Amino acid sequence: MPPATDAVIAALAALRAEIETCTGCDLHETRNRAVPGEGDPASDLMFVGEAPGYHEDQQGRPFVGQAGKLLEQLLASIGLTREQVFIVNVLKSRPPNNRDPRPDEIAACQPYLWRQIELIRPKVICTLGNHATKLLTGSPAGITRVHGQPQATVIGGVELSLYPIFHPAAALYTPAMLTTLKEDFLRLPELLAHAAPGAAPSKGASPAEDAAPAPADEATPAPADEATPAPADEATPAPADQAAPAAADPPVADPPAPAAPGKAEQLGLF
């Protein structure tokens, strides 16, 4: 793929500066640092999570905790590094105590995400977990129902494939999900090879174009982006209500064990 143009790089830098000083919702009062996103601005593959966690809020970078380490392992299984993809979140600021995003917060951040998609023009967007999947598909269907099912759509004038997968944090708390996550991830190279070109604009609006913040999943809340929360008020996570997949694990290194059980229910990992 050709490198990003100077104009795209400059536009992303300006957008990053705008995000870092945004006061569009109340989260700017409690965050330490905004997390605009990072990666290759010419990448064909973008990952969209829910929101920054404790470590992301401290560093201003997405996916730098335990879930980020698992994501890097999964990328390595298909011959990629995090520097070769672009990683963002629906929310650019951490919600207090990793609670679920509120509709007004999603609405305030959505234009930033749409603009990032418009500038980067990926072929495939992997939505990680419930909130990102519901926002970008414009559907209330939860991640348990739609994971691993590519969906053609148009966002920001960009024709692309949405590919919902479980959030890496869910695999850290629920080992039964790891096999499914690995299997879904290993389909990415083929999907990228056959996906619609990201540079092809379309005048037809897709359901995702004007999607309002989607309702929460009827079974469980949706995930906060990082599974390594602030070291306070820890609670034992509840098991996910889904059957373990039958297929054998593809060859991906085992995820790093979390230091201690985290707030799975509060984070909405499933």
N, C-alpha and C positions, 0 to 999 in steps of 0.2 A: 504494500500500500504506500502511496506517496506521502511524504511528510506534510504536516499541517502548514498552511500558508502563514505568512507574517501577519496578515489581517486577522486570521482566526486566533492566532496566539495572542495578539494584542486585545482582541475582543474578550477572550477568556480571562486575561489578566485584569481587564477593567471590571468584568463581572465578579471576579474573585474579590476585588477591593470593595465592590458594592455589597457583597454578601457579608464581608467581615465587619462592615459598619452598619448593617441593617438593623433597624428598630421597628420593623413591621409588625411584630407581635411581642408579647410579654417575655418571651424566652431570652431576649437580649439582656434582661435585667438579672438573670440567674446564671447565664453561661459564663465560662471562663474564656473560651475562644470559639468562634464560629468555625465550621468545618465545611468549606466550599466543595472539596473533592480534589482528586489528583489522578494523574496518569498520562498516557499518551493521547494528545489531542487529536491524533489522526487514527486512533484505534477503531477497528470494526466491532469491537466488543465492549459493552458498557455494563457495569453492575450497579444496580440501584437498591440500596438497603432502606431501612426505616429512618433511623436517627442516630446521631452520635451517642456513644456511651461515655463512661467515666474517663477512660484513657484518651479517647478521641477529643473530648472536651479539654483535657489538659494539653494535648499536643497540637490540636488544630488539624489533624489528619484522620482520614477514615480508616476503619478496620486495622487498628494497631494493637488490639488485645488478643485474647486466645482465639476468638472467632476469626480474626484476621490471619493468624498463623495457619489455621485450617484452610482458609481460602487460598493462601499461598501454596499449600500442599496440593490442593485440588487443581490449581492452575498449573503446577509443575507436572501433574499427571497428564495434561494435554499439551505439554511443551511450551508453556507460557510463564511469564513472570508478571508480577503486579505492575511493573513499569510498562508493560506492553498492552495493558487494558486501561480503561478509565473507570474509577470507582467514585460514586457519589451516594448521597442519601436524599430521601424525600425531604426531611427536615435538615436544616443546616446548623441548628443549635440543639444542644441536649435538653430534653425535657427533665424537670426536677425528678430525682429518684428513678429515672428511666421509665416514667409512666408512659402510657400510650399517647401518641400525638392527638391534639384536639383539632376539630375541623377548621377553626380559624388559623391555627398554626400551619396546617397543610395548605390552606388557601394562600397564606402569606408567602410560603416558600415555593409553591408550584411554578410560578413564572420563572424562577431561577432554574429549576430543573428543565423546564421546557426550552429555555434559552440554551442551556448546556447541550441538550439533544440536538437542537437546531444547528449549533456551531460544530459539534463533533461529528454528527451524521453517522452514527454507528449502524452496522447491518443488523446486529443482534443486541437486544437489551435483556439481561438476566435480572428479573425482579426477585429479590431475596425476601421471602416471607409474605405475610398477609397484606400489610399496609401498602407496600410498594406495588404488589400485584393488583390490588383492588384499585389503586389510584390510576395506574397506567392502562389497565384493561377497561376501566369504567364499569366493572361488574362487581357484584357483591360476593361472587363465588370465592371461597377460601382456598388457600394454598394446598390443603390436603386433597381437594378435588381436582385442581388444575395443574399441579406440578408436572413438569416434563412434557407439557403439551404446547408446542409453538403456536403462536397466534400472529397472523399478519395484521399490521395496523399502520397508521400514519400519525406521527406526533411531530409537531413543529414543522410540518411540510416535509418530513422525512419518512419514506417508506422503509419499514423495518420489521423484524420478527421479535415479538416479545416471547421470552422463554422463562416461565416461572419455575423456581426451584426453592427447596427448603432453605431457610436461613442457616448458615454454618453454626450459629449459636445453638440452634435446636438440636443439631447432632452432638454438640458438646454435652448437653443436658440429657439427651435421649439417644443412647447409642443405637437403638433400633432404627432410627432415621438415617444413620450414616450410610448404610448400604444403598438406600434409595437416592441419597444426595450424590454419592459417587457415580451411580449409574446414570442419573440425569446429567451430571457434569460431563461424562465421557461422550455424550451425544453432541457436545458443542462444536467440535471440529467439522462434523458433517453439516450441522446446521449453518455454520458460518460459510461453508463452501456453496451452499445452495440458497442462502438468504438473499432477499432483494437488496440491490445496491443502495447504500445509505445516501448517496448523492442524488437520488431521483426524487424530486419534489412531486407532490400530488395536490390537486386542488380539492379533492374529495375529503371531507372531514371524517375521521373515524370516531368511534365512541370515546376513544381516549383523549381526543383533542380538547373537548370542553368538559371533561369529566369533573364532577364535583367530588369532594372528599367522600370516599365510599364508606358505607356503614361497616361496623366491626363484624367479624365473623361470628355467626351464631353459636359456634361451639366454644371458641376460645379467643382471646385477644390476639392482636398481631404483634410481630417482634420488634423490640428495640435493637438497634444495629449491632451493638457489641455485647457479648455474653459475659464479659468481665466487668461487673458493676463496681461502684464505689464500695469500699470495704466497710459497710455498715448495714444494720438491719437485715442480715442475710436470712433467707428463708429456704426451706427445702423445696425444690421444684416438684410439681406434680407431674406424673407420667403423661405422655401424649396419648390421645385416644385414637390410635390407629394401629392397624395390623402391621407387623414387621414384614417387609418384602421378602419374597422367596429366593430371589436371585443371589448369587454369590458376590462377595465384595470384589470390585475391580481393584487393581494394584495401586492403591494410594496409601501413603504412610498413615499410620494411626494418628489421630489428632492428639495434641497435647492435653494432658489431663488438667482440668481446671483446679486452681489452688484450693477452692472450697466451693460447695454448692451455692448457687446464686439465686437471684430472685426470678426464677423462671416464670412464675405466674404473673408477677408484676411487669416483667419485661414483655410479656405477650409473645413468647417464642414460637407458638404453634398457631 
